[in-house]
Amino acid sequence: DGAVGLVCRYDLMKGWYELNVYADRTYVLLYGQWLTNGVARYTPLYQGEADQIQSDENQIGLHCAGNVLTPFINGTQLRSWPELKFNLIMGKVGLSVSSFTDSPFTVGFDWAKVNEP
């Protein structure tokens, strides 16, 4: 019961974009923003389902180019999202892990690759 994901365009003051993937074969694109130290607010941008999502192991990608966010799951491009509201243009990248009920929650990342578009 949790999610794994990727973050792009992270800026401490402005926020970030995040792709989260769930074992129930759903995924969500989010805009996140810090409210205070350790407390974030998330605004859903797009939520979808993908048969490509496996319950135990996935290769996930998030292409952030211009104002378009494009998720990839196991080599398949999913629906691109034109993000025009928050207009983040640069920032850091990262990995995300969330557990909603289980503790401890174990996730492994075999590799990560970052490219400039």
Residue pairs with C-beta under 8 A, 6 or more apart in sequence:
1 99
1 100
1 101
1 102
2 22
2 23
2 97
2 98
2 99
2 100
2 102
2 105
2 107
3 20
3 21
3 22
3 96
3 97
3 98
4 20
4 21
4 58
4 60
4 95
4 96
4 97
4 98
4 107
5 18
5 19
5 20
5 21
5 60
5 95
5 96
5 97
5 98
6 18
6 19
6 60
6 61
6 62
6 93
6 94
6 95
6 96
7 16
7 17
7 18
7 32
7 92
7 93
7 94
7 95
7 96
8 16
8 17
8 18
8 62
8 64
8 69
8 91
8 93
9 16
9 17
9 64
9 88
9 89
9 90
9 91
9 92
9 93
10 16
10 91
10 92
10 93
10 94
11 88
11 90
11 91
11 92
12 34
14 33
14 86
14 88
14 91
15 31
15 32
15 33
15 34
15 86
15 88
16 31
16 32
16 33
16 88
16 91
17 29
17 30
17 31
17 32
17 45
17 62
17 64
17 69
17 83
17 86
17 88
18 29
18 30
18 31
18 32
18 42
18 96
19 27
19 28
19 29
19 30
19 60
19 62
19 69
19 71
20 27
20 28
20 30
20 96
20 98
21 27
21 53
21 58
21 60
21 73
22 28
22 53
23 53
23 55
23 56
25 49
25 50
25 51
25 53
25 55
26 47
26 48
26 49
26 50
26 53
27 47
27 48
27 49
27 50
27 53
27 71
27 73
27 78
28 44
28 45
28 46
28 47
28 48
29 44
29 45
29 46
29 47
29 69
29 71
29 81
30 42
30 43
30 44
30 45
31 42
31 43
31 45
31 83
31 85
31 86
31 88
32 40
32 41
32 42
32 43
33 40
33 41
33 43
34 40
35 41
43 86
45 69
45 81
45 83
46 79
46 81
48 78
48 79
50 73
50 76
50 78
52 58
52 73
52 74
52 75
52 76
52 78
53 73
53 74
54 74
58 73
58 74
59 72
59 73
59 74
59 75
60 71
60 72
60 73
61 71
61 72
61 73
62 69
62 70
62 71
62 72
63 69
63 70
63 71
63 72
63 117
64 70
64 117
65 117
67 82
67 83
67 84
67 87
68 80
68 81
68 82
68 83
69 80
69 81
69 83
70 77
70 78
70 80
70 81
71 77
71 78
71 79
72 78
93 114
95 109
95 112
97 105
97 107
99 105
